[in-house]
Amino acid sequence: FKKKLVKKNESVGTETTEERIYSFNDYDETFVKIKKVLWILGLRLTRNDSDRVKLVHILFFIYLYKRQQWIKPFCMKFWFQVFYWFEFANLLGAVILEIIELIRTVTGGSFEDIIASLGMIPCMGYLISAILKSYKICYYESMYENLINELRNMWPQGKVTEDEHVIISKALKQLNFVTTGFYWCNYALIIGCMLPCYTALIQIAFGQDVPKILAYLYWLPFDPLQPYVFEVLIIIQTWHTILSIMGIVSGDLLFFIFVSHITTQFDLMSLRIEKLIFVPTDQQLINIYPLAIHNKHKRNDQVASTEMQNEEIREDVHQKELLDIILRHRTLIRLCADVESLFSFSLLINFINSSVIICFLSFVIVVVEKWYEFMYKTAMVTILSQTWLICWFGQKLLDSSKRLSQALYNCGWYTSSQKIKKNIQIMLFRTGKAVGVTTYGFTIICLASYTTIIKTSWSYFTLIYNSYKMNQK
């Protein structure tokens, strides 16, 4: 037993050493889930065709058309664009049909019909959010690709220190857990939305007398429950469900991934700043203090003693490293500004939409949906987790940018030259302002925003529910 335990501990140590070696593959693996989602939507982020390639695509299309052959993958981007705009038209048509049906029900139906039609509002909210997020990805394709490439170039290569490994591995584990869980949670939402329709369809096929059910109420100029038409509509609504949910997932997953990588770079920079200046231990700086611990792992004794002996070499090394840190910090601030421009408006719509959707989902779950049905309950869990994750990643970005000022203060600046002190003081002023993402300039996205959304939704829900109970009396 002792031999096995020793072998197990040795293997664990070997695995830890191997895990400290990173490459671009570790970065690329974080985009596996989002690439699957984007393929469903007909979108790509990392392949831009030049004008010359587009011209060749057109000529090749004409050549194959004359020869009556199928188009090869050579024209892949062209067909991706056709597929995306076809799906965009599908979602836009679904929104229009639901709005017409909602207006028709509200103006001409009874109070019970109006209450039943409130379940259409969350569906329209999902459709509108999906259209906005997918269109943003399509329109700003070059900006998304630039973000991916720049963060990829910053990714650590080769063997890293133990402290850096802790930061990187923790960030990768969290991101993998969030993306995988969020990805499959939304697939569960698809199943929950369409399961009642297919259950009724199977029961009818086996001869049971059950009412036909459609997931969404579309305005149609014909009877949607007639034979064959009902089955086709179920397939169409299934496709609309997949498109709407994947459209929302695409924008959210990209936000999670970008913010996670930027946060990781901020944390690595904080660690690098704390190890910037070597300070020898003495009676004041003992070995158990954090600054002494960081200096212990910074450089070997020979390099440190050389720096301490030659003041000019030490200042030159510190100046070059500090300049590189400043440039990296400016790049990260610019990338955060890109994330702000790409996601701020859609996040504003998302937060407003979430407040409304949570309110009406709560009402439908309490009043309309039966206890054994899970369509709206699954949607409620998904929307709550989605909103919380957005706020949590926003809070992580704020906290990681604030840690830079603390790292600058703890870097041993008091032993450096006057020039280095001035540069560090300027950086302290700049890092005093936290970097974050806003909802189009209104509020900074953080965990406090999640509390505000829940409070607003609860207020709307109590207002509607009390009005409903008064009408029932």
C-alpha positions as CSV (number, residue, x, y, z in Angstrom):
1,F,0.0,0.0,0.0
2,K,2.9,2.4,0.8
3,K,4.6,1.6,-2.5
4,K,1.4,2.4,-4.4
5,L,0.9,5.6,-2.5
6,V,4.4,6.7,-3.2
7,K,4.0,5.9,-6.9
8,K,0.7,7.8,-6.9
9,N,2.3,10.8,-5.3
10,E,5.2,10.7,-7.8
11,S,2.8,10.6,-10.8
12,V,0.9,13.5,-9.4
13,G,4.1,15.5,-9.1
14,T,5.0,14.6,-12.7
15,E,1.5,15.6,-14.0
16,T,1.8,18.9,-12.1
17,T,5.1,19.6,-13.8
18,E,3.6,18.8,-17.2
19,E,0.6,20.9,-16.6
20,R,2.8,23.9,-16.1
21,I,3.6,23.8,-19.8
22,Y,1.1,25.8,-21.9
23,S,0.7,26.3,-25.6
24,F,-1.8,27.9,-28.0
25,N,-3.8,24.7,-28.0
26,D,-4.9,25.4,-24.4
27,Y,-6.2,28.8,-25.6
28,D,-7.9,27.4,-28.7
29,E,-9.7,24.7,-26.7
30,T,-11.7,27.4,-24.9
31,F,-13.4,28.3,-28.2
32,V,-14.6,24.7,-29.0
33,K,-18.1,25.1,-27.7
34,I,-18.7,28.6,-29.2
35,K,-17.5,27.3,-32.6
36,K,-20.2,24.6,-32.5
37,V,-22.8,27.2,-31.7
38,L,-21.6,29.5,-34.4
39,W,-21.7,26.8,-37.0
40,I,-25.4,26.2,-36.2
41,L,-26.0,29.9,-36.8
42,G,-24.0,30.1,-40.0
43,L,-21.3,32.4,-38.5
44,R,-17.5,32.2,-38.4
45,L,-15.0,34.4,-36.6
46,T,-11.5,33.4,-37.5
47,R,-11.7,33.2,-41.3
48,N,-11.7,36.4,-43.4
49,D,-11.6,36.1,-47.1
50,S,-9.9,38.8,-49.1
51,D,-11.5,40.6,-52.1
52,R,-9.4,38.4,-54.5
53,V,-10.7,35.3,-52.8
54,K,-14.3,36.6,-53.1
55,L,-13.8,37.2,-56.8
56,V,-12.5,33.7,-57.2
57,H,-15.5,32.4,-55.3
58,I,-17.9,34.1,-57.7
59,L,-16.1,32.9,-60.8
60,F,-15.9,29.4,-59.4
61,F,-19.7,29.5,-58.6
62,I,-20.4,30.5,-62.2
63,Y,-18.2,27.7,-63.5
64,L,-19.9,25.1,-61.4
65,Y,-23.3,26.4,-62.3
66,K,-22.7,26.1,-66.0
67,R,-21.4,22.5,-65.5
68,Q,-24.4,21.8,-63.2
69,Q,-22.3,20.6,-60.3
70,W,-22.6,21.1,-56.6
71,I,-20.7,23.9,-54.9
72,K,-17.6,22.7,-53.2
73,P,-16.3,23.8,-49.8
74,F,-14.2,26.3,-51.7
75,C,-17.1,28.8,-51.5
76,M,-17.6,28.1,-47.8
77,K,-17.9,31.7,-46.6
78,F,-20.5,32.6,-49.3
79,W,-22.7,29.7,-48.2
80,F,-22.3,30.6,-44.6
81,Q,-23.6,34.1,-45.3
82,V,-26.5,32.8,-47.3
83,F,-27.3,30.3,-44.5
84,Y,-27.1,33.0,-41.8
85,W,-29.4,35.5,-43.6
86,F,-31.9,32.7,-44.2
87,E,-31.9,32.0,-40.5
88,F,-32.1,35.7,-39.7
89,A,-35.2,36.0,-41.9
90,N,-36.7,33.0,-40.0
91,L,-36.3,34.5,-36.6
92,L,-37.6,37.9,-37.8
93,G,-40.6,36.3,-39.3
94,A,-41.3,34.4,-36.1
95,V,-41.1,37.7,-34.1
96,I,-43.6,39.4,-36.4
97,L,-46.0,36.5,-36.3
98,E,-45.9,36.4,-32.5
99,I,-46.4,40.1,-32.2
100,I,-49.5,40.0,-34.5
101,E,-51.0,37.1,-32.5
102,L,-50.3,38.9,-29.2
103,I,-52.0,42.2,-30.4
104,R,-54.9,40.2,-31.8
105,T,-55.4,38.3,-28.5
106,V,-55.1,41.4,-26.3
107,T,-57.5,43.5,-28.4
108,G,-60.2,40.8,-29.0
109,G,-59.8,38.1,-26.3
110,S,-61.1,37.7,-22.8
111,F,-59.1,38.2,-19.7
112,E,-58.2,34.6,-19.4
113,D,-56.9,34.6,-23.0
114,I,-54.7,37.6,-22.2
115,I,-53.3,35.9,-19.1
116,A,-52.5,32.8,-21.2
117,S,-50.9,34.9,-23.9
118,L,-48.4,36.4,-21.3
119,G,-46.3,33.3,-21.9
120,M,-45.6,34.6,-25.4
121,I,-43.7,37.6,-24.0
122,P,-40.6,35.6,-22.8
123,C,-40.5,33.8,-26.2
124,M,-40.5,37.2,-28.0
125,G,-37.8,38.4,-25.6
126,Y,-35.6,35.4,-26.5
127,L,-36.2,35.9,-30.2
128,I,-35.3,39.6,-30.1
129,S,-32.2,39.0,-28.0
130,A,-31.0,36.2,-30.4
131,I,-31.5,38.5,-33.4
132,L,-29.5,41.3,-31.9
133,K,-26.6,39.2,-30.6
134,S,-26.2,37.2,-33.8
135,Y,-26.4,40.3,-36.0
136,K,-23.7,42.0,-33.8
137,I,-21.4,39.0,-34.4
138,C,-22.0,39.1,-38.1
139,Y,-21.6,42.8,-38.5
140,Y,-18.5,43.2,-36.3
141,E,-16.8,40.0,-37.5
142,S,-13.4,41.7,-37.9
143,M,-13.4,43.1,-34.4
144,Y,-14.2,39.7,-32.9
145,E,-11.4,38.1,-34.9
146,N,-9.0,40.8,-33.7
147,L,-9.9,40.2,-30.1
148,I,-9.4,36.5,-30.5
149,N,-6.0,37.0,-32.2
150,E,-4.6,39.6,-29.8
151,L,-5.6,37.6,-26.7
152,R,-4.1,34.5,-28.3
153,N,-0.8,36.3,-28.8
154,M,-0.7,37.2,-25.1
155,W,-1.3,33.6,-24.1
156,P,1.7,32.2,-22.1
157,Q,3.9,29.8,-24.0
158,G,6.1,27.0,-22.6
159,K,6.8,26.4,-18.9
160,V,5.4,28.9,-16.4
161,T,6.1,29.5,-12.8
162,E,4.1,27.8,-10.1
163,D,2.2,31.0,-9.2
164,E,1.3,31.6,-12.9
165,H,0.2,28.0,-13.2
166,V,-2.2,28.5,-10.3
167,I,-3.8,31.5,-12.0
168,I,-4.0,30.0,-15.5
169,S,-5.2,26.6,-14.4
170,K,-7.9,28.1,-12.1
171,A,-9.1,30.4,-14.9
172,L,-9.3,27.5,-17.4
173,K,-11.2,25.3,-15.1
174,Q,-13.7,28.0,-14.2
175,L,-14.2,28.9,-17.9
176,N,-14.5,25.3,-19.0
177,F,-17.1,24.6,-16.2
178,V,-19.1,27.7,-17.1
179,T,-19.1,27.2,-20.9
180,T,-19.9,23.5,-20.7
181,G,-22.7,23.9,-18.1
182,F,-24.2,26.9,-19.9
183,Y,-24.0,25.1,-23.2
184,W,-25.9,22.0,-22.0
185,C,-28.3,24.0,-19.8
186,N,-29.5,25.7,-22.9
187,Y,-29.9,22.4,-24.8
188,A,-32.0,21.3,-21.8
189,L,-34.1,24.4,-22.4
190,I,-34.6,23.4,-26.0
191,I,-35.8,20.0,-24.9
192,G,-38.1,21.5,-22.2
193,C,-39.7,23.9,-24.7
194,M,-40.5,21.3,-27.4
195,L,-41.1,18.2,-25.2
196,P,-44.9,18.8,-24.7
197,C,-45.4,19.1,-28.5
198,Y,-43.7,15.9,-29.3
199,T,-45.3,14.1,-26.4
200,A,-48.7,15.1,-27.7
201,L,-47.7,14.1,-31.2
202,I,-46.6,10.6,-30.1
203,Q,-49.8,10.1,-28.1
204,I,-51.9,11.0,-31.1
205,A,-49.9,8.6,-33.3
206,F,-50.7,5.8,-30.9
207,G,-54.4,6.6,-31.1
208,Q,-54.9,8.6,-27.9
209,D,-57.4,11.4,-27.8
210,V,-55.3,14.3,-26.6
211,P,-55.3,18.0,-27.8
212,K,-52.7,19.1,-30.2
213,I,-50.1,21.5,-28.7
214,L,-47.9,24.0,-30.3
215,A,-45.0,25.5,-28.4
216,Y,-45.6,29.1,-29.7
217,L,-48.6,31.0,-30.8
218,Y,-48.0,32.2,-34.3
219,W,-50.6,34.2,-36.3
220,L,-51.4,32.1,-39.3
221,P,-54.0,32.6,-42.0
222,F,-55.0,28.9,-41.9
223,D,-55.8,26.3,-39.2
224,P,-52.4,25.2,-37.8
225,L,-53.9,22.0,-36.2
226,Q,-55.0,20.4,-39.5
227,P,-53.2,17.1,-40.4
228,Y,-49.7,17.4,-41.9
229,V,-49.6,21.2,-41.3
230,F,-49.4,20.5,-37.5
231,E,-46.4,18.2,-37.9
232,V,-44.6,20.7,-40.3
233,L,-45.2,23.5,-37.8
234,I,-43.7,21.5,-35.0
235,I,-40.5,21.0,-37.0
236,I,-40.4,24.7,-37.9
237,Q,-40.9,25.8,-34.3
238,T,-38.2,23.4,-33.2
239,W,-35.8,25.0,-35.6
240,H,-36.8,28.4,-34.4
241,T,-36.2,27.4,-30.8
242,I,-32.7,26.1,-31.6
243,L,-31.9,29.3,-33.6
244,S,-33.1,31.7,-30.9
245,I,-31.4,29.9,-28.0
246,M,-28.2,29.4,-29.9
247,G,-28.2,33.0,-30.9
248,I,-28.3,34.0,-27.2
249,V,-25.7,31.4,-26.3
250,S,-23.3,32.7,-29.0
251,G,-23.2,36.2,-27.6
252,D,-23.0,35.1,-23.9
253,L,-20.3,32.5,-24.4
254,L,-18.2,35.0,-26.4
255,F,-18.6,37.5,-23.5
256,F,-17.6,34.9,-20.9
257,I,-14.5,33.8,-22.9
258,F,-13.2,37.3,-23.7
259,V,-13.7,38.6,-20.1
260,S,-12.1,35.4,-18.7
261,H,-9.0,35.8,-20.8
262,I,-8.6,39.5,-20.1
263,T,-9.1,38.8,-16.4
264,T,-6.4,36.1,-16.5
265,Q,-4.0,38.6,-18.2
266,F,-4.7,41.2,-15.5
267,D,-3.9,38.6,-12.8
268,L,-0.7,37.6,-14.5
269,M,0.3,41.2,-14.8
270,S,-0.4,41.7,-11.0
271,L,1.9,38.8,-10.3
272,R,4.5,40.1,-12.6
273,I,4.4,43.6,-10.9
274,E,4.8,42.1,-7.5
275,K,8.0,40.4,-8.6
276,L,9.2,43.5,-10.5
277,I,11.8,44.8,-8.0
278,F,14.1,42.6,-6.0
279,V,14.3,43.5,-2.3
280,P,16.7,41.7,-0.1
281,T,15.4,40.3,3.2
282,D,16.7,41.8,6.4
283,Q,15.4,42.4,9.9
284,Q,12.5,44.5,8.6
285,L,11.6,42.4,5.6
286,I,11.6,38.9,7.0
287,N,11.0,35.7,4.9
288,I,7.3,35.2,5.9
289,Y,6.2,38.5,4.5
290,P,4.4,38.4,1.1
291,L,7.0,40.7,-0.6
292,A,9.9,38.4,0.6
293,I,8.0,35.3,-0.7
294,H,7.6,36.9,-4.2
295,N,11.2,38.0,-4.3
296,K,12.3,34.5,-3.3
297,H,10.8,33.1,-6.5
298,K,11.7,36.0,-8.7
299,R,15.3,35.4,-9.7
300,N,18.2,33.3,-8.7
301,D,20.7,34.7,-6.2
302,Q,23.4,35.4,-8.8
303,V,21.2,37.7,-10.9
304,A,19.8,39.4,-7.8
305,S,23.3,40.1,-6.4
306,T,24.5,41.4,-9.8
307,E,21.5,43.8,-9.9
308,M,22.2,44.9,-6.3
309,Q,25.9,45.6,-7.0
310,N,25.4,47.5,-10.3
311,E,22.7,50.2,-9.9
312,E,22.8,51.2,-13.6
313,I,22.0,47.6,-14.7
314,R,19.3,47.3,-12.1
315,E,17.6,50.5,-13.2
316,D,17.8,49.5,-16.9
317,V,16.3,46.1,-16.2
318,H,13.5,47.6,-14.1
319,Q,12.8,50.3,-16.7
320,K,12.5,47.9,-19.6
321,E,10.3,45.5,-17.7
322,L,8.1,48.4,-16.4
323,L,7.8,49.7,-20.0
324,D,6.6,46.3,-21.2
325,I,4.1,46.1,-18.3
326,I,2.7,49.6,-19.2
327,L,2.3,48.6,-22.9
328,R,0.6,45.4,-21.9
329,H,-1.7,47.3,-19.5
330,R,-2.6,49.8,-22.3
331,T,-3.4,46.9,-24.6
332,L,-5.7,45.3,-22.1
333,I,-7.5,48.6,-21.5
334,R,-8.0,48.9,-25.3
335,L,-9.3,45.3,-25.5
336,C,-11.7,46.0,-22.7
337,A,-12.9,49.0,-24.7
338,D,-13.5,46.7,-27.7
339,V,-15.5,44.3,-25.4
340,E,-17.5,47.4,-24.2
341,S,-18.3,48.5,-27.8
342,L,-19.2,45.0,-28.9
343,F,-21.4,43.9,-26.0
344,S,-22.6,47.0,-24.1
345,F,-25.8,47.7,-26.1
346,S,-26.7,44.0,-26.3
347,L,-26.1,43.7,-22.5
348,L,-28.4,46.7,-21.9
349,I,-31.1,45.0,-24.0
350,N,-30.3,41.8,-22.2
351,F,-30.7,43.3,-18.7
352,I,-34.0,45.0,-19.6
353,N,-35.2,41.9,-21.3
354,S,-34.2,39.7,-18.3
355,S,-36.2,41.9,-15.9
356,V,-39.3,41.5,-18.1
357,I,-38.8,37.9,-18.8
358,I,-38.1,36.9,-15.2
359,C,-41.3,38.8,-14.2
360,F,-43.6,37.1,-16.7
361,L,-41.9,33.7,-16.3
362,S,-42.6,33.9,-12.6
363,F,-46.3,34.8,-13.3
364,V,-46.7,32.0,-15.8
365,I,-45.1,29.4,-13.5
366,V,-47.3,30.5,-10.6
367,V,-50.6,31.0,-12.4
368,V,-50.6,29.3,-15.8
369,E,-48.2,26.4,-15.9
370,K,-49.0,23.1,-14.1
371,W,-46.7,21.8,-11.5
372,Y,-45.6,18.8,-13.6
373,E,-44.7,20.9,-16.6
374,F,-41.2,22.1,-17.0
375,M,-41.0,24.4,-20.1
376,Y,-41.2,27.7,-18.2
377,K,-39.4,26.4,-15.1
378,T,-36.4,25.4,-17.3
379,A,-36.5,28.8,-18.9
380,M,-36.5,30.5,-15.5
381,V,-33.4,28.5,-14.4
382,T,-31.6,29.3,-17.6
383,I,-32.3,33.1,-17.6
384,L,-31.4,33.4,-13.9
385,S,-28.1,31.5,-14.4
386,Q,-27.3,33.5,-17.6
387,T,-27.9,36.9,-15.9
388,W,-25.9,35.8,-12.9
389,L,-22.9,34.6,-15.0
390,I,-22.8,37.9,-16.9
391,C,-22.7,39.9,-13.7
392,W,-20.2,37.5,-12.1
393,F,-17.7,37.8,-15.0
394,G,-18.2,41.6,-14.9
395,Q,-17.3,41.5,-11.2
396,K,-14.2,39.4,-11.9
397,L,-13.0,42.0,-14.5
398,L,-13.5,44.8,-12.0
399,D,-11.7,43.0,-9.2
400,S,-8.7,41.9,-11.4
401,S,-8.2,45.4,-12.6
402,K,-8.3,46.8,-9.1
403,R,-5.7,44.3,-7.9
404,L,-3.1,46.0,-10.2
405,S,-2.9,49.1,-7.9
406,Q,-2.4,46.8,-4.8
407,A,0.4,44.9,-6.7
408,L,2.1,48.2,-7.6
409,Y,2.1,49.3,-4.0
410,N,3.5,46.0,-2.9
411,C,6.3,45.7,-5.5
412,G,9.1,47.1,-3.4
413,W,9.1,50.5,-5.2
414,Y,10.9,52.2,-2.2
415,T,14.2,50.6,-3.1
416,S,14.1,51.8,-6.8
417,S,15.4,55.0,-8.4
418,Q,13.4,58.2,-8.5
419,K,12.5,57.7,-12.2
420,I,11.0,54.3,-11.5
421,K,9.1,55.7,-8.6
422,K,7.6,58.4,-10.8
423,N,6.5,55.8,-13.4
424,I,5.0,53.6,-10.7
425,Q,3.2,56.6,-9.3
426,I,1.6,57.4,-12.7
427,M,0.5,53.8,-13.0
428,L,-1.0,53.9,-9.5
429,F,-3.1,56.9,-10.6
430,R,-4.2,55.0,-13.7
431,T,-5.0,51.7,-12.0
432,G,-7.0,53.5,-9.4
433,K,-9.8,53.6,-11.9
434,A,-11.3,50.1,-12.3
435,V,-11.7,48.7,-15.8
436,G,-15.2,47.2,-16.5
437,V,-18.0,46.7,-19.0
438,T,-21.1,48.8,-18.8
439,T,-24.7,48.5,-20.0
440,Y,-24.2,51.1,-22.8
441,G,-22.9,53.6,-20.2
442,F,-25.7,53.3,-17.7
443,T,-24.3,51.0,-15.1
444,I,-21.2,48.9,-14.6
445,I,-21.9,45.2,-14.8
446,C,-21.2,43.6,-11.4
447,L,-23.0,41.4,-8.9
448,A,-24.8,44.5,-7.6
449,S,-26.5,44.7,-11.0
450,Y,-27.9,41.2,-10.5
451,T,-29.5,42.2,-7.3
452,T,-31.1,45.2,-9.0
453,I,-32.5,43.0,-11.8
454,I,-34.0,40.6,-9.3
455,K,-35.6,43.4,-7.2
456,T,-37.0,45.0,-10.4
457,S,-38.5,41.7,-11.6
458,W,-40.0,41.0,-8.2
459,S,-41.7,44.4,-8.1
460,Y,-43.2,43.8,-11.6
461,F,-44.3,40.3,-10.6
462,T,-46.0,41.4,-7.4
463,L,-47.8,44.2,-9.3
464,I,-49.2,41.8,-12.0
465,Y,-50.0,39.1,-9.5
466,N,-51.9,41.4,-7.2
467,S,-53.9,42.8,-10.2
468,Y,-54.7,39.2,-11.3
469,K,-56.0,38.2,-7.8
470,M,-58.1,41.4,-7.6
471,N,-59.7,40.6,-10.9
472,Q,-60.4,37.0,-9.8
473,K,-62.3,38.2,-6.8
